[in-house]
């Protein structure tokens, strides 16, 4: 083997190692979060941990149910707001706008992804929360406020992945439908949408992941009471805010319980990622 | 029985509804930007940018947090770019699609979906406590690097893939090895595309709060080494707003953040456009 060939072999090997960095990081994160979080779950009792109603860490009571339900509520709310707006933008950009307009609108909408989550949270605090408090009642810091802000925050995810999947539909589908005399809207509804369905579903699932995982914006506007909300106007605490609120001062078992909260969050996110990955892979060409 | 609606009228109706939703989305974006700038820009002055915070940020400027943000972001980019570009080179140039690439891609996609608070927890337990780095630029930079790695991998991969195959063939025909071809032909041509990914990573680092606050800490001193704790603009903004220390300074910090993000996005977009026009 010449020196050159050996060098090429070594480069290939080095690059392979580098290429595994993302997977290794994922593994290391999994190992650390689980090894810190799972012992307390089993010591305390998995059932009590997952379905307990009381979160009083100072009295060694770690019931996570209010936070699990809280996360589900705000995520559902975010989807109710984010899906129609997100899909509308995606359809307008792919089907109902001129090329020039699309080139103008797309980067503008992508800018939504760049705005830091603390800024979204802040806008919620100074505009949305007082509005809800004054017009609808309650403390303002609420499921509703969190849902609206999260709904806006998931838009870039929903829009960009839906656009990708709508654009991946072969041109001939659209042309065939138009040639049969269908209107643009009929084509969108009856041809483009079904053809891009798996990608659109993946975009919604990934948006869901973003909503569940968002932390700072939610802390600022959700009110953070560790009780199950009874209405849209009640304050709510999510899994993520549970971690971030108490991480600063928690120690010992309390800190482990926060890592256990992280474990639950991690599992939910991984399940969603896997589903999104599988759905978008099953795309029919 | 279905009621017959003239498809043209139906289309007119839905087109209006869809445009309305899109309009509202664009309006929300502009509203946020203008609202923050309108209240924040009057606070921003040369002094605000060049003076350190006084009394936890109640008075003074944000200089140390700008230094913190720049240092942390640079560190994250320096760590993540070689890993990301290397991964992308391997995926596009050195292998075919097989189970290895599928595992790598799946890992990278999953990493992209992990919430920043999980990165924060992980960075805290590994870097801050287990490795004894404490709240420091290094802990924060490593954590952020891991977070932006998937973005850099994906954009670099797309950039490298869009370099025409003929470029490689010419290099091979001149006797170039694979590595020579990659470093002297493919990478230079893909550079603007790769730069876009890096710039997007910069944007994410600047805006990140949850992962940074638990790894880099929130010290208001100007960092002097990799091991000093530091506060970024986002963290500073969060603390000012949440603890009600100074609304004026919070708006000022937010305005600086927003302007930084706007510049970054415009930069990324123009670079990408140039690149796409060259090859696609």
Interface residues (C-beta under 8 A of the other chain):
Chain A: X4 X7 X8 X11 X12 X14 X15 X16 X18 X19 X20 X21 X22 X23 X25 X26 X28 X29 X32 X33 X36 X84 X85 X88 X89 X91 X92 X93 X96 X105 X107 X108 X109 X110 X111 X112 X114 X115 X116 X117 X118 X119 X120 X121 X122 X123 X125 X127 X152 X155 X182 X183 X184 X185 X186 X206 X209 X212 X213 X214 X215 X216 X219 X220 X240 X243 X244 X247 X258 X259 X262 X265 X266 X269 X270 X272 X273 X274 X276 X277
Chain B: X7 X8 X10 X11 X14 X15 X17 X18 X19 X20 X21 X22 X24 X25 X26 X28 X29 X32 X33 X35 X36 X82 X83 X86 X87 X89 X90 X91 X94 X95 X100 X103 X104 X106 X107 X108 X109 X110 X111 X113 X114 X115 X116 X117 X118 X119 X120 X121 X122 X124 X125 X126 X146 X149 X150 X153 X177 X178 X179 X203 X206 X207 X208 X209 X210 X213 X214 X234 X237 X238 X241 X242 X250 X254 X257 X258 X261 X262 X264 X265 X269
